[in-house]
């Protein structure tokens, strides 16, 4: 025959279990909030880096354009010396 658990012990167990689950949920919420904060910081860092990289792309395009002018000048110079 199975022995029945008194209501007081059952209620105590339920209260303890509820407190443990509540504590776990609170820990999870705090962890999610921390991660959310870190994600926000990461997004801000990415935005800042993007803003710094954009002018570098423009600079790279200008350098490439100047290099192409330089190559044309060298070709023109080579043709001029051959004609002499």
DSSP file (Angstrom, degrees, kcal/mol; ACC not computed):
  #  RESIDUE AA STRUCTURE BP1 BP2  ACC     N-H-->O    O-->H-N    N-H-->O    O-->H-N    TCO  KAPPA ALPHA  PHI   PSI    X-CA   Y-CA   Z-CA
    1    1 A X              0   0    0      0, 0.0     2,-0.2     0, 0.0     0, 0.0   0.000 360.0 360.0 360.0 135.7    0.0    0.0    0.0
    2    2 A X        -     0   0    0      1,-0.1     2,-0.5     0, 0.0     0, 0.0  -0.520 360.0-128.4 -79.1 141.6    1.3    3.4   -1.0
    3    3 A X        -     0   0    0     -2,-0.2     2,-0.2     1,-0.0    -1,-0.1  -0.775  22.7-130.8 -90.4 130.7    1.8    6.0    1.8
    4    4 A X        -     0   0    0     -2,-0.5     2,-0.4     1,-0.1    -1,-0.0  -0.549  16.2-123.9 -81.2 144.1    0.2    9.3    1.1
    5    5 A X        -     0   0    0     -2,-0.2    -1,-0.1     1,-0.1     5,-0.0  -0.726  31.2-111.5 -87.4 134.0    2.1   12.5    1.5
    6    6 A X     >  -     0   0    0     -2,-0.4     4,-2.1     1,-0.1     3,-0.3  -0.319  23.9-117.7 -64.0 149.6    0.6   15.0    4.0
    7    7 A X  H  > S+     0   0    0      1,-0.2     4,-3.1     2,-0.2     5,-0.2   0.849 112.2  58.4 -56.4 -38.2   -0.7   18.2    2.4
    8    8 A X  H  > S+     0   0    0      1,-0.2     4,-2.5     2,-0.2    -1,-0.2   0.927 108.3  44.6 -61.2 -44.3    1.7   20.4    4.3
    9    9 A X  H  > S+     0   0    0     -3,-0.3     4,-2.5     2,-0.2    -1,-0.2   0.895 114.2  49.9 -67.3 -38.8    4.7   18.6    2.8
   10   10 A X  H  X S+     0   0    0     -4,-2.1     4,-2.5     2,-0.2    -2,-0.2   0.925 112.3  47.1 -65.2 -44.2    3.2   18.6   -0.7
   11   11 A X  H  X S+     0   0    0     -4,-3.1     4,-2.6     2,-0.2    -2,-0.2   0.896 111.7  51.2 -63.5 -40.5    2.5   22.4   -0.4
   12   12 A X  H  X S+     0   0    0     -4,-2.5     4,-2.5    -5,-0.2    -2,-0.2   0.914 110.6  48.8 -62.8 -43.1    6.0   23.0    0.9
   13   13 A X  H  X S+     0   0    0     -4,-2.5     4,-2.8     2,-0.2    -2,-0.2   0.920 111.7  49.0 -62.4 -44.2    7.5   21.0   -2.0
   14   14 A X  H  X S+     0   0    0     -4,-2.5     4,-2.8     2,-0.2    -2,-0.2   0.908 111.7  49.2 -63.1 -42.7    5.3   23.0   -4.5
   15   15 A X  H  X S+     0   0    0     -4,-2.6     4,-2.4     2,-0.2    -1,-0.2   0.919 113.0  46.9 -62.2 -44.3    6.4   26.3   -2.9
   16   16 A X  H  X S+     0   0    0     -4,-2.5     4,-2.4     2,-0.2    -2,-0.2   0.926 113.9  47.6 -64.1 -44.8   10.0   25.3   -3.1
   17   17 A X  H  X S+     0   0    0     -4,-2.8     4,-2.6     1,-0.2     5,-0.2   0.911 111.5  50.8 -62.7 -42.7    9.7   24.2   -6.7
   18   18 A X  H  X S+     0   0    0     -4,-2.8     4,-2.6     1,-0.2    -2,-0.2   0.896 110.2  49.5 -62.3 -41.1    7.9   27.4   -7.6
   19   19 A X  H  X S+     0   0    0     -4,-2.4     4,-2.4     2,-0.2    -1,-0.2   0.908 111.8  48.9 -64.9 -41.7   10.6   29.5   -6.0
   20   20 A X  H  X S+     0   0    0     -4,-2.4     4,-2.4     2,-0.2    -2,-0.2   0.932 113.4  45.8 -63.8 -45.6   13.3   27.6   -7.9
   21   21 A X  H  X S+     0   0    0     -4,-2.6     4,-2.6     2,-0.2    -2,-0.2   0.913 112.8  51.1 -64.3 -42.2   11.5   27.9  -11.2
   22   22 A X  H  X S+     0   0    0     -4,-2.6     4,-2.3    -5,-0.2    -1,-0.2   0.897 110.3  49.5 -61.0 -41.0   10.9   31.6  -10.5
   23   23 A X  H  X S+     0   0    0     -4,-2.4     4,-2.4     2,-0.2    -1,-0.2   0.901 110.7  49.9 -65.0 -41.4   14.6   32.1   -9.7
   24   24 A X  H  X S+     0   0    0     -4,-2.4     4,-2.5     2,-0.2    -2,-0.2   0.912 110.4  49.9 -63.6 -42.1   15.6   30.3  -12.9
   25   25 A X  H  X S+     0   0    0     -4,-2.6     4,-2.5     1,-0.2    -2,-0.2   0.915 110.4  50.0 -63.6 -41.8   13.2   32.4  -15.0
   26   26 A X  H  X S+     0   0    0     -4,-2.3     4,-2.4     2,-0.2    -1,-0.2   0.906 110.6  50.2 -62.9 -41.3   14.6   35.6  -13.4
   27   27 A X  H  X S+     0   0    0     -4,-2.4     4,-2.4     2,-0.2    -2,-0.2   0.914 111.0  49.1 -62.1 -42.7   18.2   34.4  -14.2
   28   28 A X  H  X S+     0   0    0     -4,-2.5     4,-2.6     2,-0.2    -2,-0.2   0.914 110.1  51.0 -63.7 -42.8   17.2   33.8  -17.8
   29   29 A X  H  X S+     0   0    0     -4,-2.5     4,-2.4     1,-0.2    -2,-0.2   0.914 110.6  48.6 -61.5 -43.1   15.6   37.2  -18.1
   30   30 A X  H  X S+     0   0    0     -4,-2.4     4,-2.3     2,-0.2    -1,-0.2   0.909 111.5  50.4 -63.5 -40.9   18.7   38.9  -16.7
   31   31 A X  H  X S+     0   0    0     -4,-2.4     4,-2.5     1,-0.2    -2,-0.2   0.910 110.7  48.7 -62.3 -42.6   20.8   36.9  -19.2
   32   32 A X  H  X S+     0   0    0     -4,-2.6     4,-2.6     2,-0.2    -2,-0.2   0.902 110.5  51.3 -64.6 -40.7   18.6   37.9  -22.1
   33   33 A X  H  X S+     0   0    0     -4,-2.4     4,-2.2     2,-0.2    -2,-0.2   0.901 110.4  48.9 -63.7 -40.4   18.8   41.5  -21.0
   34   34 A X  H  X S+     0   0    0     -4,-2.3     4,-2.5     2,-0.2    -2,-0.2   0.935 112.7  47.6 -63.4 -45.6   22.6   41.4  -20.9
   35   35 A X  H  X S+     0   0    0     -4,-2.5     4,-2.7     1,-0.2    -2,-0.2   0.898 110.0  52.8 -62.2 -40.2   22.7   39.8  -24.3
   36   36 A X  H  X S+     0   0    0     -4,-2.6     4,-2.3     1,-0.2    -1,-0.2   0.905 109.8  48.9 -62.0 -41.1   20.4   42.4  -25.7
   37   37 A X  H  X S+     0   0    0     -4,-2.2     4,-2.3     2,-0.2    -2,-0.2   0.907 111.6  48.6 -63.8 -42.2   22.6   45.1  -24.3
   38   38 A X  H  X S+     0   0    0     -4,-2.5     4,-2.6     2,-0.2    -2,-0.2   0.884 109.7  52.1 -66.5 -37.8   25.7   43.5  -25.9
   39   39 A X  H  X S+     0   0    0     -4,-2.7     4,-2.7     2,-0.2    -1,-0.2   0.924 109.5  50.2 -62.9 -43.0   23.9   43.1  -29.2
   40   40 A X  H  X S+     0   0    0     -4,-2.3     4,-2.1     1,-0.2    -2,-0.2   0.908 111.1  48.4 -60.7 -42.3   23.0   46.8  -29.1
   41   41 A X  H  X S+     0   0    0     -4,-2.3     4,-2.3     2,-0.2    -1,-0.2   0.907 111.6  50.2 -63.9 -41.2   26.6   47.7  -28.3
   42   42 A X  H  X S+     0   0    0     -4,-2.6     4,-2.7     2,-0.2    -2,-0.2   0.905 109.3  50.8 -63.9 -41.7   27.8   45.5  -31.2
   43   43 A X  H  X S+     0   0    0     -4,-2.7     4,-2.4     1,-0.2    -1,-0.2   0.905 110.3  49.9 -62.7 -40.5   25.3   47.1  -33.6
   44   44 A X  H  X S+     0   0    0     -4,-2.1     4,-2.4     2,-0.2    -2,-0.2   0.901 111.2  49.2 -64.6 -40.0   26.6   50.5  -32.6
   45   45 A X  H  X S+     0   0    0     -4,-2.3     4,-2.7     2,-0.2    -2,-0.2   0.918 110.8  49.8 -64.6 -43.3   30.2   49.4  -33.1
   46   46 A X  H  X S+     0   0    0     -4,-2.7     4,-2.6     2,-0.2    -2,-0.2   0.910 110.8  49.9 -62.0 -42.5   29.3   48.0  -36.5
   47   47 A X  H  X S+     0   0    0     -4,-2.4     4,-2.2     2,-0.2    -2,-0.2   0.926 111.5  48.5 -62.1 -44.8   27.6   51.3  -37.5
   48   48 A X  H  X S+     0   0    0     -4,-2.4     4,-1.5     1,-0.2    -2,-0.2   0.927 112.8  47.6 -61.4 -45.7   30.6   53.3  -36.4
   49   49 A X  H  X S+     0   0    0     -4,-2.7     4,-2.1     1,-0.2    -1,-0.2   0.893 109.9  53.3 -64.1 -39.2   33.0   51.1  -38.3
   50   50 A X  H  X S+     0   0    0     -4,-2.6     4,-2.3     1,-0.2    -1,-0.2   0.911 107.3  51.5 -60.9 -41.8   30.8   51.3  -41.4
   51   51 A X  H  X S+     0   0    0     -4,-2.2     4,-0.7     1,-0.2    -1,-0.2   0.832 112.5  46.2 -65.8 -30.6   30.9   55.0  -41.2
   52   52 A X  H  X S+     0   0    0     -4,-1.5     4,-0.7    -5,-0.2    -1,-0.2   0.807 112.2  50.8 -79.3 -29.7   34.7   54.9  -41.0
   53   53 A X  H  X S+     0   0    0     -4,-2.1     4,-1.8     1,-0.2     3,-0.5   0.861  96.4  68.6 -76.8 -36.5   35.0   52.4  -43.9
   54   54 A X  H  X S+     0   0    0     -4,-2.3     4,-1.7     1,-0.3     3,-0.3   0.904  99.9  47.5 -52.7 -49.3   32.8   54.3  -46.4
   55   55 A X  H  X S+     0   0    0     -4,-0.7     4,-2.4     1,-0.2    -1,-0.3   0.842 107.8  58.1 -62.7 -29.8   35.3   57.2  -46.8
   56   56 A X  H  X S+     0   0    0     -4,-0.7     4,-2.6    -3,-0.5    -1,-0.2   0.873 103.0  52.5 -66.5 -35.9   38.0   54.6  -47.3
   57   57 A X  H  X S+     0   0    0     -4,-1.8     4,-2.2    -3,-0.3    -1,-0.2   0.917 109.8  48.8 -64.2 -41.7   36.1   53.1  -50.2
   58   58 A X  H  X S+     0   0    0     -4,-1.7     4,-2.2     2,-0.2    -2,-0.2   0.919 111.9  49.2 -62.0 -43.2   35.9   56.6  -51.7
   59   59 A X  H  X S+     0   0    0     -4,-2.4     4,-2.6     1,-0.2    -2,-0.2   0.903 109.1  52.4 -63.3 -41.7   39.6   57.1  -51.2
   60   60 A X  H  X S+     0   0    0     -4,-2.6     4,-2.4     1,-0.2    -1,-0.2   0.905 108.9  50.3 -61.2 -41.4   40.4   53.7  -52.7
   61   61 A X  H  X S+     0   0    0     -4,-2.2     4,-2.2     1,-0.2    -1,-0.2   0.903 110.8  49.2 -63.8 -41.2   38.4   54.7  -55.8
   62   62 A X  H  X S+     0   0    0     -4,-2.2     4,-2.6     2,-0.2    -2,-0.2   0.906 110.7  50.0 -64.8 -41.1   40.3   58.0  -56.1
   63   63 A X  H  X S+     0   0    0     -4,-2.6     4,-2.7     2,-0.2    -2,-0.2   0.919 110.4  50.2 -62.9 -43.2   43.6   56.2  -55.8
   64   64 A X  H  X S+     0   0    0     -4,-2.4     4,-2.1     1,-0.2    -1,-0.2   0.905 110.9  49.5 -61.1 -41.5   42.6   53.7  -58.5
   65   65 A X  H  X S+     0   0    0     -4,-2.2     4,-2.0     2,-0.2    -2,-0.2   0.918 111.5  48.4 -64.5 -43.1   41.6   56.6  -60.7
   66   66 A X  H  X S+     0   0    0     -4,-2.6     4,-2.4     1,-0.2    -2,-0.2   0.893 109.6  53.1 -64.2 -39.2   44.9   58.4  -60.1
   67   67 A X  H  X S+     0   0    0     -4,-2.7     4,-2.3     1,-0.2    -1,-0.2   0.904 107.4  51.3 -62.6 -39.7   46.8   55.2  -60.8
   68   68 A X  H  X S+     0   0    0     -4,-2.1     4,-1.9     2,-0.2    -1,-0.2   0.893 110.0  49.4 -66.5 -37.3   45.0   54.8  -64.1
   69   69 A X  H  X S+     0   0    0     -4,-2.0     4,-2.5     2,-0.2    -2,-0.2   0.903 109.7  52.7 -62.7 -40.8   46.0   58.4  -65.0
   70   70 A X  H  X S+     0   0    0     -4,-2.4     4,-2.1     1,-0.2    -2,-0.2   0.898 108.3  49.9 -63.0 -41.0   49.5   57.7  -64.1
   71   71 A X  H  X S+     0   0    0     -4,-2.3     4,-2.0     2,-0.2    -1,-0.2   0.896 109.9  50.6 -65.4 -39.8   49.6   54.6  -66.4
   72   72 A X  H  X S+     0   0    0     -4,-1.9     4,-2.7     2,-0.2    -2,-0.2   0.923 109.4  51.3 -63.3 -43.8   48.2   56.7  -69.3
   73   73 A X  H  X S+     0   0    0     -4,-2.5     4,-2.7     1,-0.2    -2,-0.2   0.900 109.3  50.4 -60.3 -41.6   50.9   59.3  -68.7
   74   74 A X  H  X S+     0   0    0     -4,-2.1     4,-2.2     2,-0.2    -1,-0.2   0.896 111.1  48.6 -64.5 -39.2   53.6   56.7  -68.8
   75   75 A X  H  X S+     0   0    0     -4,-2.0     4,-2.0     2,-0.2    -2,-0.2   0.916 112.4  48.2 -66.5 -42.9   52.2   55.2  -72.0
   76   76 A X  H  X S+     0   0    0     -4,-2.7     4,-2.2     1,-0.2    -2,-0.2   0.912 111.3  50.7 -62.2 -42.6   52.1   58.7  -73.6
   77   77 A X  H  X S+     0   0    0     -4,-2.7     4,-1.9     1,-0.2    -1,-0.2   0.894 109.0  51.3 -63.4 -40.3   55.6   59.4  -72.4
   78   78 A X  H  X S+     0   0    0     -4,-2.2     4,-1.4     1,-0.2    -1,-0.2   0.884 110.4  48.5 -64.5 -38.8   56.8   56.1  -74.0
   79   79 A X  H  X S+     0   0    0     -4,-2.0     4,-1.4     1,-0.2    -2,-0.2   0.880 109.3  53.3 -69.1 -37.5   55.2   57.0  -77.3
   80   80 A X  H  X S+     0   0    0     -4,-2.2     4,-0.8     1,-0.2    -2,-0.2   0.884 109.1  48.3 -65.9 -38.8   56.7   60.5  -77.3
   81   81 A X  H  < S+     0   0    0     -4,-1.9    -1,-0.2     1,-0.2    -2,-0.2   0.815 108.4  54.5 -73.5 -28.5   60.3   59.1  -76.8
   82   82 A X  H  < S+     0   0    0     -4,-1.4    -1,-0.2     1,-0.2    -2,-0.2   0.829 104.1  55.2 -72.4 -30.1   59.9   56.6  -79.5
   83   83 A X  H  <        0   0    0     -4,-1.4    -1,-0.2     1,-0.2    -2,-0.2   0.764 360.0 360.0 -73.0 -23.4   58.9   59.3  -82.0
   84   84 A X     <        0   0    0     -4,-0.8    -1,-0.2    -3,-0.2    -2,-0.2   0.489 360.0 360.0 -77.0 360.0   62.1   61.2  -81.3
